[in-house]
Amino acid sequence: MSVEPRINDRIRVPEIRLVGAEGEQIGIVSIGDALRRAQDADLDLVEVAPDARPPVCKLMDYGKFKYESAQKAREARRNQVLTVIKEMKLRPKIDSHDYETKKGHVVRFLKAGDKVKVTIMFRGREQSRPELGFRLLQRLATDVADLGVIESAPKQDGRNMIMVLAPHKQAKTARPTPVETTTSTS
């Protein structure tokens, strides 16, 4: 079935419910009468509700209608926000300097408005001590509490423990744009 609505001669039903160009209800008319009215007004007869009994058709300028709906769709795409999830992987026995470096990355991601999936990977005997990973994730969450909140609490998933951090609403700023620099010659 086509996505485009049927217009003019493609409408193949004996009677339709007709709506005028200004949105006024004209009533149930024959297809021939509706097509004649459309030609007299120099408009198209467009089927807007094909599943109704009888189908509902409207008198309109179809080219203008298609253009305006394409503009609305383009504007909607422009305004939608793309959610990006960054991932940071840690180990339970992480050194303090390495932790600070990873925390810095998480802070940078949250400031940019991205969500961060923090994964702690357990190997060997570390798997018997999941509380170490849980404490590490809690520590990270409290360290970045001013920038983000826990969206998904820490949970064990096989050999990994996963937590998702989301930025606060006001942190969702536009991506930084490069600053223009001017050079002067003397």
N, C-alpha and C positions, 0 to 999 in steps of 0.2 A: 504494500500500500504506500502511496506517495505521501510525503510530508507536506507538500504544498496543498493549500485548499483549492477546491475546484472553482473555476471562474467561468462566467458567461455560458457558452455553448456546451461546456463539459458537464454542467449540472444536468442529470438525467432523471429527474423525478417530475411527476405531473403537477404537483402543487408544492408551494413553499410558503413559509411564514416570512414576510418581507419587512425589513427594517430600513427606514429612509436614511439619507446621507447625514442628517442631523441627529440620528438616533431615535427618531420618532417611529412608533409602531404603525405600520400600514395595514397589516393583517395577512390573512391567508389568501394568496392569489395564484393564478396559474403561471407556469414558467414562461409562457409566451408573453403574458402581460408584464411580468417582471423584467424580462429582457428588453421589451419595448420601452418601459420606463427608464431603464439604465441607459439605453441609446439616446433617448430624448434628453436626459440630463448630462450626457457625455461622460458617464461613469461606468464602472464595471459592476457586475453582479457577482459577489463573492460569498461562497458558502462558509459561514462561520461556525455553525453547529450541525455537522452532517448526521450525528446520531439522534437528533431530536426528531419527533414525529409531529408534523412534517418538518423537514430540515429548515434551519433558519439561515436566511441569506440577507446580506446587507449591500446597499448601494454605496460604493466608495471608489476612490481613485486607487487602484491596486498597486500601481508603480510607486506612488507616494507612500502607501501603507508599507510596502516591502522595504523601502529606503528607511523609513522611520523605525521600523522594527530592527533593521540591521544596525542602525545607530544606537538604539537602546542596548542591544546585545554587546556591541563593542564597548560601550560605556560600562556595562556591568562587568565585563572581563577586565577592564582597566582598574576598576575599584576593588576587585577581589584580592585577598591577601594570600600569598603562597606560604604555607607553613613549612618551614625547614627544620628537620630534626638532625642535630649534630650528635655524634657519638664520642664518648670519652671512655677509654678502657683503663682500668686500674688493676693492681694486684693487692691482696691483703697485706703483704709485708712490704709496703712501699716506703721508701726513704722520705724523710721530711722535705728535702729539697725537691725531689721528684713530685711529691704531693703538691707543693706550692706552685710548681710549673703547671701541673695538670689543672689545679684550681684556677690559675690565671687564664687558661684556655676556656674553662667553663664560664668564667666571669665575662670574657670577651664575647662568647657566643650569646650569653644572656643579654648583654648590653646591645648586641645587634638585633635582638628581638627573636632569636631562634630558640627552639626547645632543645634540651640536651638530654640524651639518653646516656646515663652513667652505668657502665658494666664493670662488675668486679669478677675477674676470672680466677677460679680456684683450680689448683693442680695438686694431685697426689693427696697427701695427708691434710692439706689445707681444707679439703672438702668436709672434714669432720669438725671444723671450727667456723661455721657460718656466722657466728656472732661477731667475729673480727671484721668481716665484710660489712655486716649491718652497722657496726659502730663507725666504720670508715665512711659509709654513705651518710649516716646521721651527722657526722662531723662536717662533711662537705656541704650538706644542706644548711646547717647552721652558719657556716662560713659565708655562704652566698645568699642568706635569707633576705638581705636588703635588695637584692636584684631579682630573685626568683622564688617560686614556691614549688613544693613537691606536688606534681600532678599525679604521679603514680608511685605509691609507696614501695619501698624495697621489697622484692620478692625473689625467692630462689627459683631458678629455671635451669635444672640440670646442674652443670658445673659452673654456671654463672648466677650472679645476683644482679638484678636490674632495677633501676630507679629512673624516673623521668622528671626532670625539672623544667618548669615553664616560666618565662619571664613575667613580671608583674605587668598589668595592663598599660600603665603609663610608660613602661620601658620600650614599648613597641614603637620605636621611632624609625624614620626612614634610614636607609643605609647611608653611611657617610659618603658624601660626594667629594671629589677631589677639589681642593682649593686652588683658585686661579692665582698664579703668581705673575707679577709684572716686573719686567726688568727695565732699568733705565740706563741709558748710555750717556756718559758725560765726556 
